[in-house]
């Protein structure tokens, strides 16, 4: 969708709602509360005061992936990543950037306008499996490649033989799983599919991945939705392990600003800036690297299963 057409959508009447409110404005987490000095999501108006409010409009990422940035600008730091087919609720549009929040975890940021298209009324039918998938120009593995979609990308389409016809092209069904994830999915096996992927701050699998992004996307394949950042996850995911409970595969280990997935009682799989990729190594080695920097290298141990 071009910038002019998107601007026309936002010029329609009643997209912005102005309210006059009184009372105390409550503290908020700016990562997951869409509020700026000049504008806020109308959904937060009962709790937070802002000069103006806007009703969110639903779009989706039609690029293979795009970075969500803390400020508008290609040179600004990324805060997370939006994958193909994931929805983004837009509150404001200016100078080629859309401000709003990711539908799956409410994370707030700026997305390039050219990466978005109006959200289709139909929900996604499939999710691209870890490792990603080629989208062909027609239903033939010898056909020209139209695009590469990362693992976790969401698509809506119709099945034609061995392929799913969607907006990106034709995806082979062997690269696809249920859009909502599956409780029968293997968390460790899913996470291991990302081994060797480059470390990318803010990444969730599009060209790279960071530590909490790996946890979030791996759990999404298992049908478990979690928040984006390590501190958010450490306070909300699963349940804390008691001090006398032994670690097991699938447990999550949180460090200062970092997280990994245990693949056994002794081994950790994590996207890390030390090796600059997703690696699997002894937990003891990770703790030893962090010990000179932190009095308590491990800040939380949590288990998804009861």
C-alpha positions in Angstrom: 0.0 0.0 0.0 1.5 3.4 -1.0 1.8 6.4 1.3 -0.8 8.4 -0.5 -3.4 5.6 -0.1 -2.6 5.1 3.6 -2.8 8.8 4.2 -6.3 8.8 2.6 -7.4 6.1 5.0 -6.3 8.3 8.0 -8.0 11.4 6.6 -11.4 9.8 7.0 -13.6 11.5 9.5 -13.9 10.2 13.1 -10.5 8.3 13.0 -9.4 10.6 15.8 -11.5 11.0 19.0 -11.0 14.0 21.3 -12.1 13.8 24.9 -12.0 16.2 27.8 -11.1 14.3 31.0 -10.1 15.2 34.5 -8.4 13.2 37.3 -5.0 11.8 38.0 -2.9 10.2 35.2 -1.6 6.9 36.4 2.0 5.7 35.7 2.3 3.4 32.7 4.9 1.2 30.9 5.6 3.1 27.7 6.6 -0.2 26.0 3.0 -1.5 26.1 0.9 1.6 26.7 0.4 3.6 23.5 0.6 7.2 24.9 2.8 10.1 23.8 2.9 13.7 24.9 0.4 14.7 22.2 -1.6 11.6 21.5 -2.8 8.3 23.1 -4.9 5.3 22.2 -8.5 5.9 23.1 -8.5 2.5 24.8 -6.3 3.9 27.6 -8.5 7.0 28.2 -10.1 5.6 31.4 -6.7 5.2 32.9 -4.4 7.8 31.3 -4.8 11.5 30.4 -3.6 12.8 27.0 -4.3 16.0 25.0 -5.9 13.9 22.2 -6.9 10.3 21.6 -7.2 8.2 18.5 -9.0 5.0 17.7 -6.6 2.4 16.4 -6.9 1.1 12.8 -5.8 -2.5 12.1 -3.1 -3.1 9.5 -0.8 -6.0 8.9 2.8 -6.4 7.8 2.9 -7.3 4.1 6.7 -7.2 3.9 8.5 -10.4 4.8 9.4 -8.6 8.1 10.1 -5.1 9.4 11.7 -3.6 12.4 9.7 -1.7 14.9 11.6 1.3 16.1 11.5 3.4 19.3 11.5 6.6 17.2 10.7 7.3 13.6 13.8 6.9 11.4 15.8 4.1 9.7 18.7 4.9 12.0 16.8 4.7 15.2 17.2 1.7 17.6 14.8 -1.2 17.0 12.6 -2.3 19.9 11.1 -5.4 18.3 10.2 -6.9 14.9 7.0 -7.4 13.1 6.7 -10.6 10.9 4.7 -11.0 7.7 1.0 -11.2 8.4 1.2 -10.0 12.0 -1.1 -7.1 12.8 -0.2 -3.6 13.8 -2.7 -1.2 15.2 -2.0 2.3 13.8 -2.8 5.4 15.8 -0.8 8.1 13.9 0.8 8.5 10.5 3.4 11.1 9.5 6.5 11.4 7.3 6.3 7.8 6.1 6.1 6.3 9.6 3.1 4.7 11.4 3.0 4.9 15.2 1.0 2.3 17.1 1.4 -1.2 18.6 1.8 -4.8 17.7 -1.4 -6.8 18.1 0.2 -10.0 19.5 1.9 -8.3 22.5 0.9 -4.7 22.5 4.4 -3.5 22.0 4.5 0.2 21.0 6.7 1.7 18.3 7.1 3.0 14.8 6.9 1.0 11.6 7.6 2.2 8.0 4.4 2.9 6.1 5.6 0.9 3.1 5.7 -2.3 5.2 2.0 -2.1 6.1 -1.3 -2.9 4.3 -4.9 -2.8 5.6 -5.6 -5.9 7.6 -7.8 -8.4 5.9 -11.1 -9.3 7.7 -10.1 -13.0 7.6 -7.8 -14.4 10.3 -4.6 -16.1 9.4 -5.0 -19.8 8.5 -1.3 -20.9 8.8 2.0 -20.0 10.4 5.3 -20.6 8.7 7.4 -23.2 10.5 10.8 -22.5 12.0 13.4 -22.2 9.3 11.2 -20.1 7.0 9.6 -20.9 3.7 10.0 -19.9 0.0 7.0 -18.4 -1.6 6.9 -19.4 -5.3 5.3 -17.4 -8.1 3.0 -20.4 -8.8 2.3 -23.9 -7.4 5.5 -25.5 -8.5 8.8 -25.9 -6.6 10.6 -25.1 -9.9 8.8 -21.8 -10.3 10.6 -18.5 -9.6 10.8 -17.5 -6.0 8.5 -14.5 -5.1 9.6 -14.1 -1.5 11.1 -15.7 1.5 9.0 -15.6 4.7 10.6 -16.2 8.1 9.5 -18.7 10.7 6.5 -17.3 12.6 5.1 -15.4 9.6 1.3 -15.6 9.4 -0.6 -16.2 6.2 -4.1 -16.6 5.0 -4.9 -18.6 1.9 -6.4 -21.5 0.2 -4.9 -24.9 -0.3 -4.1 -25.9 -3.9 -2.7 -29.4 -3.9 0.6 -29.3 -2.0 0.6 -25.5 -1.8 -1.1 -22.7 0.0 -2.0 -19.8 -2.3 -1.6 -16.5 -0.3 -0.7 -12.9 -0.8 3.1 -13.7 -0.8 2.8 -16.4 -3.4 2.6 -20.2 -3.1 4.0 -21.8 0.0 4.5 -25.6 0.3 2.3 -27.1 2.9 5.2 -28.9 4.5 6.5 -25.5 5.7 3.3 -24.6 7.4 1.6 -25.2 10.7 -1.5 -24.0 12.5 -1.7 -20.2 12.8 -2.6 -20.4 16.5 0.3 -22.7 17.3 -0.1 -26.1 18.9 0.1 -27.3 22.5 1.7 -30.5 21.1 4.6 -28.6 19.6 8.1 -29.4 21.0 9.5 -26.2 22.5 13.1 -27.5 22.6 12.9 -28.8 19.0 11.4 -25.5 17.8 14.1 -23.4 19.6 16.8 -25.6 18.1 15.6 -24.8 14.6 17.0 -21.3 15.3 20.5 -22.6 16.1 23.2 -20.6 14.2 20.8 -17.7 13.4 22.6 -14.3 13.8 22.0 -12.3 16.9 19.9 -9.2 16.1 18.7 -6.7 18.7 14.9 -6.6 18.5 14.8 -9.6 16.1 12.1 -12.3 16.2 13.4 -14.4 13.3 13.5 -12.1 10.3 17.2 -12.2 9.4 18.1 -12.6 13.1 16.8 -12.9 16.6 17.5 -11.7 20.1 17.2 -13.6 23.4 13.6 -12.7 24.4 12.5 -12.7 20.8 13.6 -16.3 20.5 11.6 -17.2 23.6 8.5 -15.4 22.4 8.5 -16.8 18.9 9.3 -20.4 20.1 6.5 -20.3 22.6 4.1 -18.9 20.0 4.6 -22.1 18.0 3.5 -24.0 21.1 0.4 -21.9 21.4 1.7 -19.8 24.3 1.6 -16.1 24.0 4.1 -14.1 26.2 5.3 -10.6 26.5 8.3 -9.2 24.6 11.1 -8.2 26.9 13.1 -10.3 29.5 11.9 -8.4 32.6 8.2 -8.7 31.4 8.6 -12.4 30.8 10.5 -13.1 34.1 7.6 -11.7 36.0 4.7 -13.3 34.1 5.7 -16.5 32.2 4.8 -19.9 33.7 5.6 -20.3 37.3 8.7 -19.7 39.3 10.8 -22.7 40.3 11.4 -23.3 44.0 15.0 -23.2 45.1 15.1 -27.0 45.6 13.5 -27.8 42.2 16.0 -29.2 39.7 16.1 -27.7 36.2 14.7 -29.6 33.3 14.4 -29.2 29.5 12.0 -26.4 28.6 12.6 -24.3 31.7 13.4 -20.6 31.1 16.5 -19.1 32.8 16.6 -15.3 33.3 19.7 -13.3 33.8 20.2 -9.5 34.0 18.8 -8.4 30.6 19.0 -11.9 29.1 17.0 -15.2 28.9 17.6 -18.7 27.5 15.8 -22.0 27.2 17.1 -25.1 29.0 17.4 -28.1 26.6 18.3 -30.4 29.5 19.1 -30.0 33.2 22.6 -28.6 32.4 22.4 -27.0 28.9 21.1 -23.7 27.8 20.0 -22.6 24.3 20.0 -18.8 23.8 20.4 -16.0 21.3 23.4 -14.1 22.7 25.7 -11.2 21.9 28.7 -13.1 23.2 28.7 -15.5 20.3 26.5 -13.2 18.1 24.2 -16.1 17.2 21.9 -18.7 18.7 24.0 -21.2 20.5 23.6 -24.2 22.9 26.1 -24.5 25.7 26.5 -25.5 29.3 24.6 -23.2 31.7 27.6 -23.2 33.9 29.7 -21.5 31.2 27.1 -18.8 30.8 27.0 -18.2 34.6 30.8 -18.1 34.7 30.9 -15.4 32.1 28.4 -13.3 33.9 29.7 -13.8 37.5 32.4 -11.1 37.3 29.7 -8.6 36.2 26.7 -9.6 38.4 26.5 -10.7 42.0 23.5 -12.8 41.0 23.9 -14.0 37.4 20.6 -15.9 37.5 17.6 -13.7 38.4 14.7 -16.1 37.8 14.0 -19.7 36.9 10.5 -20.3 35.4 8.7 -23.4 34.1 5.9 -23.3 31.5 4.4 -26.6 32.3 2.6 -27.0 35.7 
